[in-house]
């Protein structure tokens, strides 16, 4: 009896995990993600994901980065405004009329706390290193 209950619990848990796992499915990573070059020469990659049907759509992205940072690379469709922020962190605020997912990478590693998904197209997240 206990073994059946345990097996059933494991099956239910797997079904729930499978249902939750594709939360970011349907998003496509843009190829024009903005990069933020830091004053020390390091680069923070800001990866921007949008649903396939909104690929190439314009939207606003405000970014707070350490003093002396600058946007490098192409930002097609993304209207990026750079503001001075504290050292050791990047903050991004998105304003779009569709879901947007943001992830930041620095020196090949995803920054904590990880991906931020704004289903309403509005929100702000901060990553630190």
Secondary structure, 3 states (H helix, E strand, C coil): CHHHHHHHHHHHHHHHHHHHHHHHCCEEECCCCCEEECCCCCEEEEEEEEEHHHCCCCEEEEEEEECCCEEECCCCCEEEEEEEECCCEEEEEEECCCCEEEEEEECCEECECCCEEECCCEEEEEEEC
